[in-house]
Amino acid sequence: MFSTYEELIYFEPDYRFFVDDGQSAEAKVDFLLNVIEDFGNDSEGISVFFESVSNSKDASFAFIFGSAVNSNLGVSEIEDVDFFVVTRDRKFVYDWDQPKGMDTRYLRLSELEECLKVEKRFFSRVFSKEYNVLGGIFSNGLVAIKSSKDLENILLNVRKNFPKIHIQALSQMVEYDCRKWLDKHSMGPHKKKPPGFPKKRRYSFPGNETLMTFDEAHLVIEEGIRRKNIQPKKGAQILRKIMERIWIGGRRANLDYACRWR
């Protein structure tokens, strides 16, 4: 299948932060195409879409990122395909027959460069609802549908400065992934434990109503780190940071509860 899309370019992740899974660029692209087809798209429609993006004069560059490129999940476990389009002068939803399952964001090149000028914080409101760390996006693996010198320069600059905020950024990425996993698997706050199960204090996971013990939270976060292929040494720091947020959030919740009854 890869020979049909030879113009797709796979940019490897920064292995200071992400594990090298040993897969070739061809294997990464093949997996991505299988994911897109698994949403019910045919090869011809995918080709037409890629060509439309590649030939667009308004687009500076465009790429697919996220779990469809970097996750160690199976094809059927990928929930959507994250697609990022950076335009030159105007930002709008193009008249493209976009494949099913694709979640697209648009950003002007000037807006993107402005966000990335702040070298210590690569945050953008464009991704505020979920994965809002641009540094994490550009430090991980990408499959470019349309590449450019602008993309190459941004990758170079971001990966130079990403170490300054990488723990915060990767922690946010893992935390969001864990929330999605908890929502999908309904490990809810009202789930009853078997008789005789030891009673332990339960905490709310950040941004989620799920209540869990520290041991359960520890396992959920470890799995999130594994799904994101983050280096083990970085994983330990990320685990500690999210666990601290859970503990602080639990203390704040108890204080709020106590104040209500004073």
N, C-alpha and C positions, 0 to 999 in steps of 0.2 A: 504493500500500500504506500510505503514511503516514497517510492519513485514518482508517484502522482503529484507529490507536493514537495519537490526538491528545493523550492525557494523558501520554505519555512526554515528559520534559523533558531537553533536551540542555544541559549546563553546559559552556561553552567552557573549554579549558585556559588556564593562565596563560601568555600569549605572551612573557613575559620569559624563559621557559625552553623553550617548545615553539613550533615553526613554525606559523604560520597557513596551512593548506593551502587556504583559500578556499572550503571546502565549507559549505553551509548546514546548519542543524540538521535540516531534512527529509532532506537527502542522507545525513547521518550515521546517522539513525534507519533509513532505508531500507536502508543497507548492513548495519547490525546485524541487521535482520530477515532479510535475505537470507542472512547467515551462519548464523543460527539455523535457518532452513529448510533450508540446505545440509546440516545434520546429520541430515536426515530427519524434521523436524517439520512439521506442517501448521498453517495459519493459525489454525484454530479452537482447537487445543491450546495454541498460544502465547497467544492471547487469554484463554483460561480461566486459564492460569498467571499472566499479568500481573494479571488481576482478583483472583485469590486473594491475591496479594502486596499489591496496593493496598488491599484491603479488610481485611487483617489488623490487628486491634487491638493485637497484640503487637509488630508491627514499627514502629519509629519512622521508618525510611526504608530504602530498598533501591535499589541501582543496579548497572549493568553498567559495567565499566571494562576497561582493558587493550587488547590488540591488536584485539579486535572493534570497539572504538570509535576507537582512536587510531592504529592502524598504517596504513601505506601499502601493505600487502600486498593481494593479491586475495582474494576470498571463499573460494576453495578452499584457500588457504594458511593460514587461521586454524585453529589446533589445538584451541582450546576457547574458551568464553565465560566470562569471570570475573564472578561474581555475588557481591555483598556485601550481607548483610542485617544491619542494626543493630536489635536488639530493646530493649524497654524494661526488663522485669523478669526475663525468663527466656530462656534460650538453648537451643534444641533444633532438630532437623531436622523441619520441618513436613510435614504430610501433603499435600504438593503434588505434582501430577503434573508433575514438573520436565522441561522439554525436554531432549532428548538433546544431549550436548556441552557442558552447562553445569557449571561447576566453582564450587561455592558455599562461602562462608565465613560464619560467624555470629559476632557480637560484641555483647555488651551495651553499651548506650549509656554506662553508667557506666564500663565497662572502656575503651571507646574514648576517652572524655574524659580518663581518667586517663593513658592513653598520650600524648595530645596536650598534656597540661599541661606536659610537659618540652619547652619551646619550642625548645631547641637540638638535640634528638634525637627524631625522630618514628619510633621503632622499636617493633615489637611482635612477640612470639613467635608470634602467630597466623600470621604469614607467614614464619617462620624457614626453611622448606624452600626458599623461592624468593624471591619479590618481597616483601621484608619491610620496605619503606619506606612507611609510611603517608603521609608528607608528599608523596611522589611520586604516590601514588594520588590524593590530593585536589587536587594542583596540576595534574593532567592532566584531559583531558575525561572526562565521565561522562554516562551516559544513565540518569536516575532513573526507575525503575518506580513508586516511591512517594517523593515528596519531602516535606519538612517544614521547619519553621523550624530544627530541630536541624541538619539537613544544611546549610542556608544559613549558619548561624552557624559551623559547623565549617569550611566552605570559606573563609569570610572570615578566620577566625583562622589557619588553616593557611597560606594564601597570604600572610598578613602576616609569618609567621615562617619560612616555608620557605627564604628566601634565606640564612639562617644556616647551613644544612647542605646546600644544594642540590647542590653538586658531589659530596659523598660519597653522597648519596641517588641522584642520577642515574647516577653511576658504578656503583653497585650494581645499578641497574635494567638498564643496558646490559650489564654483565658477565654477569648471569643470562640475558639474551636471547642473548648470544653463546654461552654454554654450551649452551643449547637448540639453537641453530643448528648447532653443532659435533656434538652428539649425533645430530641428524637427518641430517646430511650425511656422517657417518662420515669426517671428515678425520683419521683415526686415527694413533696413534703408529707403526704398523708399515707405513704406506703408503710404497711404494718410489718413488724419484724416477727419471726417465729417465736413461740413461747420459750421463755428461758433465755432469750437473747439479752446479753448484758446491756444495761442502760448506760449510755454515754452522752455527754453533752453534744448537741448538734448545732451546726452553724449553717448559715445561708451562703451558698456559693455566690460570688460577686456578679451582679446583674441577672441573677436567676433566683427563683423562689425555692429551689431545691434545698432541703435541709439534709445535712450529712455530718458524720463524725470527722474528726481530723484524719483518721485512718482512711476513710472512704474518699475524702477530698484528695489525700495524698495519691491514692491509686488513680483517680480520675485525671489529675494533673500529669502524672507520669505517662499515662496513655496518650494524653494530648501532646506531650513533648515527643513521644515516639512517632505519633502520626505525622508530625511536622518535620521529622528527620533532623532534629536539632542535636548538635554535638553534646555528648554526655556532660562534659565539663560546664558547658553553658546551661545545660538542663538543670543541674543542681542549684545554680543561682536563681533560675527562673522559678523552680519549685519553691524555694525559700521565699521569694518575693510574693508569689500568689498566696502562699500559706499565711504570710504576714497580713495580707489584705483580708483574708477570711477571718483571722483572729481579731484584727482591729475592728472589722465590720461587726463581728459578734459582740464585742464589748460596747460598741456604740449603740447597737440595737437594744442591749440590756439596759443601758443608761436611759435611752428614750422611753422604754417601757416603765422603768422605775419612776421617771419624772412625771409620767401621766397619772400616777396614783399618789402623788405627794399631796 
